[in-house]
Amino acid sequence: MANNQSQYQDIYDQWQNDPEAFWMKAAEQIDWFTAPTTCFDGDSNGSGRWFPDATTNTCYNAVDRHVAAGRGDQAALIYDSPMTGNGRQISYAELLDEVETLAAVLARRGVTKGDRVIIYMPMVPEAVIAMLAVARLGAVHSVVFGGFAPAELAIRINDATPKAMISATCGIEPSGVIAYKPLLDQAIEQASHKPDVCLIMAREQQDCALINGRDYDYADEMSHARTAGLKQACVPVKATDPLYILYTSGTTGQPKGVVRDNGGHMVALMWTMDHIYGVQPGEVFWAASDVGWVVGHSYICYAPLLFGCTSVMYEGKPVGTPDAGAFWRVISTYHVSVLFTAPTAFRAIRKVDPQGDLIRDYDLSGFRALFLAGERTDPDTLHWAIEKLNVPVIDHWWQTETGWTIAGNTLGLGLVDVPAGSSGRPMPGYDVQVLDDEGMPVERGTLGNIVVKLPLPPSCLPTLWGADDRFHDAYLRTFPGYYMTSDAGIVDATGNVFIMARTDDIINVAGHRLSTGGMEEVITSHADVAECAVVGAADQLKGQLPVGFYVMNDGVDKTPEELEAELIKLVRGQIGAVAAFKTAVAVKRLPKTRSGKILRGTMQKIIDGEAYNMPATIDDPAILDEIAAALKARGLLD
């Protein structure tokens, strides 16, 4: 798979030798209203802002300039929905019309530059149209995944304080129709901040009642704007102005609002499309994700459109809609060049069709590469995909906080040798190092804390929304001069990065980073629970699944089975089905240190059947045997 002529090392060296020249050259791919003369304005800590004297507009770069260049007839978005049996293609010219009209609707309802707009939508083109319309106004969008429960949505409403919200009557899952409007109404009722306006897109599968004076029908508003001839021009913004807020789990259960700027974000994403993903303008790129996650932001909406590709929006699953050939159908039908998805999807496909028989039903001759990210790709899945698809399969690692690849392999520059289990080598902009807990470098091949030497490259978060101090404490304080990824791993002698585990209590369920602390808060809110711990248990399909251990209050007249059912319902109601919380084990007590810290890491090793050393500070070693016995009684441990 490697290419002896790979330019990777030369390009990486170019960045290391003169990072400002490297990024100023990359910035030439962007259309600026005021071109940058300054590359980076940093402080003594190494943090700072990219292209601080430039002005631009992300929507202009993603839509308008392609139409102006004469490529308006090219498909910008391909919508494919096996959930509804519907699909449509939207050209760049049609996308421009939709976006400038919706932006005019929002402006007419009072949304201006700097205002926040929360988007709570299913996987439909209107979700991307809404993101671009908000960006067109110079406003700030925050997309919240439609699977989140009202309590989680309310937290985000209070933090982002949106002027407006854009939603739909429902989302559609294989399990059935999920009504969004009642969830939206409950969230607004719970929130202390109240948005002025809610635009609701009606879907034929679900109707809803609109609240007079607050709610407006999306289609009606668009129709009225068109009749009135309303169009919204792009509003110039500073390169350092925020484009969006994307909430990610925090260790306290309180989500962190990752801020993405306009200028650096575009520069980095543009660079990735040809150098990392190896695609060209006009080709079809498919990120099989959801717009609610960072992959959907970067590689369904922004990067493909900035680069002039055609982006696929797929409202379906890798299996069951209707079968394990769904991905191959989409690739074949729309001539997809490159697919980007989570290893979870391929584990699901492999489980249903282990021989890959369905692949032979489709013409994949134009398919060039598969990129995997979201959680670590296990070697078995990697080798299976390579064998069955006969194309490069590239694992790469990045985070919500960075918005693009920290470590990977460059299809566009020529691939280098990367061993199975590794996420590849650092990309330009990232000086990846491994430190021990005292902040000292470790030898190559030694497990430690993965960090990135400051400054972070363009597109990475400059701060957290309304929480500069929390940003510094969460990412910069532990290892001064470095960004703390909160991942543990190794870098081998060749420079390949291996991500082994999280260093905090974030678990990864099917590529979705979830906080066990947030689940624990929900469980302990139950009147019958004294205390609890949630750990991530290894799962072949989803990567990890949360398992709760709880101690029941004295005098509770319920069976463990009854209480478990209540706890599962409680977590689902407050966090949502995305948590995949299905197991709560009753125990007499939890293992703790003498200072009272619950030994979650040791509990995780027990449930995964891994060897562990007895913690030196444990209060009572016998508790670990009790935990193992409880798991065995439930059939969760051999």
MOVEN-V319211 format. One record per backbone hydrogen bond with DSSP energy under -0.5 kcal/mol. CO is the residue of the C=O (numbers start at 1). NH is the residue of the N-H. E is the energy in kcal/mol with one decimal. If there is no record, write none. Layout:
co: [CO,CO]
nh: [NH,NH]
e: [E,E]
//
This chain:
co: [2,3,7,8,9,10,11,12,13,14,18,19,20,21,22,23,25,26,27,30,34,39,40,41,43,46,47,49,51,54,55,55,56,57,58,59,59,60,63,63,64,65,66,67,71,72,74,76,77,77,78,78,79,80,81,81,81,86,88,89,90,90,91,92,93,94,95,96,97,98,99,100,100,101,102,103,104,105,106,107,112,115,116,116,117,118,118,119,119,120,121,122,124,124,125,126,127,128,129,130,131,132,133,134,135,136,138,140,141,142,143,145,147,149,150,151,152,153,154,155,156,157,163,163,164,165,166,167,169,169,171,173,176,177,178,179,180,181,182,183,184,185,186,187,197,198,198,199,199,200,200,201,203,206,210,211,211,214,216,217,218,219,220,221,222,223,224,225,226,231,234,237,238,239,239,241,243,244,246,248,250,253,256,256,257,258,259,260,260,262,263,264,265,266,267,268,269,270,271,272,272,273,275,275,276,280,283,283,284,284,285,286,286,287,290,290,293,294,295,296,296,297,298,301,302,303,304,304,305,308,309,310,311,312,312,313,313,314,315,318,323,323,325,326,327,328,329,330,331,331,335,337,337,338,339,340,341,342,342,343,344,345,346,347,348,349,353,356,356,357,358,359,362,364,368,369,370,371,372,376,378,379,380,381,382,383,384,385,386,392,392,393,394,397,397,399,399,401,404,406,407,408,409,410,413,415,419,424,425,427,429,430,431,433,434,435,436,440,443,448,448,449,450,450,451,452,457,463,464,467,468,469,470,471,471,472,472,475,479,481,482,483,483,486,486,487,488,488,489,490,491,492,495,496,497,497,497,498,498,501,505,507,507,508,508,509,511,512,512,514,514,515,516,517,518,519,520,521,522,523,526,528,528,531,533,535,535,537,539,542,542,543,545,546,546,547,548,549,550,550,551,551,553,556,559,560,561,562,563,564,565,566,567,568,569,570,571,571,574,575,576,577,579,580,583,585,591,592,593,597,598,599,600,601,602,603,604,605,606,615,617,620,621,621,622,623,624,625,626,627,628,629,630,631,631,632]
nh: [4,6,11,12,13,14,15,16,17,18,22,23,24,25,26,27,28,29,30,32,55,51,42,49,46,455,43,41,54,239,33,34,237,61,62,63,64,65,66,67,68,69,71,70,74,93,92,311,79,90,80,313,88,315,84,85,86,81,79,91,76,77,95,96,97,98,99,100,101,102,103,104,232,105,106,107,108,109,111,110,115,140,163,164,142,120,166,121,144,168,146,124,127,128,129,130,131,132,133,134,135,136,137,139,138,235,114,117,245,119,145,148,578,153,154,155,156,157,158,159,160,161,196,197,118,199,120,201,180,181,178,176,173,179,171,183,184,185,186,187,188,189,190,191,165,200,216,167,201,202,218,169,206,203,212,214,215,198,200,221,222,223,224,225,226,227,228,230,229,233,236,56,241,262,263,262,141,260,258,256,253,255,248,258,465,246,462,243,244,266,267,268,269,270,271,272,273,274,275,276,277,279,412,413,411,283,285,310,337,338,312,288,340,289,293,296,297,298,299,300,301,302,303,305,306,307,308,309,308,282,311,285,78,287,314,80,315,316,83,326,321,326,329,330,331,332,333,334,335,336,284,368,369,286,371,288,373,345,346,347,348,349,350,351,352,353,356,359,360,360,361,362,364,367,392,339,394,341,396,378,382,383,384,385,386,387,388,389,390,370,394,395,372,406,407,402,403,461,399,427,397,425,411,414,7,3,422,497,408,430,431,432,453,451,442,449,439,436,446,450,489,435,485,487,433,483,460,259,467,471,472,473,474,475,476,476,477,484,482,454,484,452,485,503,504,450,500,501,448,498,445,495,426,492,423,424,499,490,500,488,516,509,514,510,544,512,513,509,514,507,516,519,520,521,522,523,524,525,525,526,529,530,553,551,549,537,547,545,543,510,544,539,537,582,583,535,585,533,552,587,530,531,556,558,563,564,565,566,567,568,569,570,571,572,573,574,575,576,152,149,579,580,546,582,548,550,599,619,596,593,600,603,604,605,606,607,608,610,609,618,594,623,624,625,626,627,628,629,630,631,632,633,634,636,637,635]
e: [-0.5,-2.1,-2.5,-2.8,-2.5,-2.1,-2.1,-2.4,-2.7,-1.8,-2.1,-2.3,-2.3,-1.9,-1.9,-1.8,-1.4,-1.6,-1.6,-0.7,-1.7,-3.3,-0.6,-2.0,-1.6,-0.6,-2.8,-2.6,-1.7,-2.3,-2.0,-1.7,-2.7,-1.7,-1.9,-2.1,-0.8,-2.5,-0.9,-1.5,-2.8,-1.4,-2.5,-1.8,-1.2,-2.6,-2.3,-2.9,-0.5,-2.7,-0.6,-3.6,-1.8,-2.6,-0.8,-2.3,-0.9,-2.4,-3.3,-0.5,-3.2,-2.0,-2.8,-2.3,-1.9,-2.4,-2.8,-2.8,-1.6,-2.5,-2.6,-1.3,-1.2,-2.1,-2.6,-2.5,-2.5,-1.3,-2.5,-1.7,-2.3,-3.3,-2.6,-1.2,-2.3,-0.5,-2.6,-0.5,-2.8,-0.7,-0.6,-2.0,-2.0,-0.7,-2.6,-2.2,-1.9,-2.5,-2.4,-2.3,-2.1,-2.1,-1.2,-2.0,-1.3,-2.7,-1.8,-2.4,-2.4,-2.1,-0.5,-2.0,-0.5,-2.2,-2.9,-1.6,-1.5,-2.2,-2.4,-1.7,-2.7,-2.0,-1.9,-1.3,-1.9,-2.9,-3.0,-2.8,-1.7,-0.9,-3.1,-2.0,-2.5,-0.6,-2.4,-0.5,-2.8,-2.8,-2.3,-2.3,-2.5,-2.2,-2.3,-2.2,-2.1,-0.5,-2.8,-3.1,-0.5,-0.6,-2.7,-2.3,-1.8,-0.8,-0.6,-1.9,-2.9,-2.8,-2.8,-2.5,-2.3,-2.4,-2.6,-2.1,-2.2,-2.4,-2.0,-3.0,-1.1,-0.5,-0.6,-2.7,-1.5,-0.9,-2.5,-1.4,-1.7,-2.3,-2.2,-3.3,-1.7,-0.6,-2.5,-1.2,-3.1,-2.4,-0.5,-3.7,-1.3,-1.5,-2.2,-2.4,-2.3,-2.6,-1.8,-1.7,-1.3,-0.8,-1.5,-1.6,-2.3,-2.1,-1.0,-1.1,-2.1,-2.1,-0.6,-2.7,-2.6,-1.1,-1.7,-0.7,-2.6,-2.0,-1.9,-0.7,-1.8,-2.9,-3.1,-1.3,-2.1,-2.5,-3.0,-1.0,-3.1,-2.2,-0.7,-3.3,-0.6,-2.0,-0.5,-3.0,-2.4,-0.5,-0.6,-2.7,-0.6,-1.1,-1.3,-0.5,-0.5,-1.4,-2.2,-2.0,-2.5,-2.4,-3.0,-2.2,-0.7,-1.8,-0.6,-3.1,-1.2,-2.4,-3.0,-2.3,-1.6,-1.1,-1.0,-2.2,-2.1,-2.2,-2.5,-1.9,-1.5,-2.9,-1.8,-1.0,-0.6,-1.0,-1.5,-1.7,-0.9,-1.7,-0.8,-2.0,-3.1,-2.4,-2.4,-0.7,-2.1,-2.9,-2.2,-2.3,-2.2,-2.5,-2.6,-2.4,-2.0,-2.5,-0.5,-0.6,-2.9,-2.8,-1.8,-0.6,-2.4,-2.4,-0.5,-2.6,-3.0,-2.6,-1.0,-0.9,-3.0,-3.6,-1.9,-3.5,-2.6,-2.3,-0.6,-1.0,-2.6,-2.8,-1.9,-3.3,-2.2,-2.8,-1.9,-0.5,-2.3,-2.4,-1.5,-0.5,-2.6,-3.2,-1.5,-1.6,-2.2,-2.2,-2.2,-2.6,-2.8,-2.0,-0.6,-1.8,-2.3,-2.8,-2.2,-2.4,-0.6,-2.0,-0.7,-3.0,-0.5,-2.6,-2.8,-1.7,-2.2,-3.1,-2.4,-1.6,-0.5,-2.4,-2.7,-0.6,-0.5,-2.0,-0.6,-3.7,-2.0,-0.6,-3.1,-0.7,-0.6,-1.9,-0.6,-2.5,-0.6,-3.0,-0.6,-1.4,-2.7,-2.0,-1.5,-2.6,-2.7,-0.6,-0.7,-1.7,-1.7,-0.5,-2.8,-2.8,-3.1,-0.7,-2.6,-2.3,-1.9,-3.3,-1.4,-1.6,-3.2,-0.6,-0.5,-2.2,-3.7,-2.2,-0.5,-2.5,-3.3,-1.0,-1.1,-1.1,-2.2,-2.6,-1.9,-1.7,-2.4,-2.5,-2.0,-2.2,-2.6,-2.3,-2.2,-2.0,-2.9,-1.3,-0.5,-0.8,-1.7,-1.8,-0.5,-0.7,-2.7,-2.5,-2.4,-3.0,-2.0,-2.4,-1.8,-1.9,-2.5,-1.7,-2.0,-2.3,-1.8,-2.8,-1.3,-1.5,-1.8,-1.9,-1.2,-0.7,-1.5,-2.2,-2.1,-2.3,-2.3,-2.1,-2.4,-2.3,-1.1,-2.9,-0.7,-1.4]
//
